[in-house]
């Protein structure tokens, strides 16, 4: 059965939970796609920062 016709029969609480889970999943995917390529640069910058702090 498709998901959309069931939406009519869901309670308001169930709809709210479904929307919250959907938006959370979308946010996790977007953050993973955006931040994953930046992680090596972040790690390198933190290492360089700590080296620079030790030399001061």
C-alpha positions in Angstrom: 0.0 0.0 0.0 1.3 3.5 -0.7 2.1 5.8 2.1 0.1 8.8 1.0 -3.4 7.4 1.3 -2.6 6.3 4.9 -1.8 9.9 5.8 -5.5 10.7 5.8 -6.1 8.1 8.6 -3.2 9.1 10.8 -3.8 11.0 14.0 -2.4 14.5 14.4 0.2 13.2 16.8 1.3 10.5 14.4 1.5 13.0 11.6 3.6 15.4 13.8 6.0 12.6 14.7 6.3 11.5 11.1 7.1 15.0 9.9 9.7 15.5 12.7 11.4 12.2 11.8 11.4 13.1 8.1 12.9 16.6 8.7 15.5 15.1 11.1 16.5 12.5 8.5 16.8 15.2 5.9 19.0 17.3 8.2 21.3 14.4 8.9 21.7 13.7 5.2 22.4 17.3 4.4 24.9 17.7 7.2 26.7 14.5 6.2 26.9 15.6 2.6 28.2 19.1 3.5 30.5 18.3 6.4 32.1 15.0 5.2 34.3 16.7 2.6 35.4 19.3 5.2 36.5 16.9 7.9 40.1 16.4 6.6 40.5 20.2 6.5 39.1 20.6 9.9 41.4 17.9 11.3 44.4 19.5 9.6 43.6 23.0 10.9 43.2 21.7 14.5 46.5 19.9 14.3 48.2 23.0 13.0 46.5 25.2 15.6 47.8 22.9 18.5 51.3 22.9 17.0 51.2 26.7 16.7 50.0 27.0 20.3 52.8 24.8 21.7 55.5 26.9 19.9 54.2 30.1 21.5 
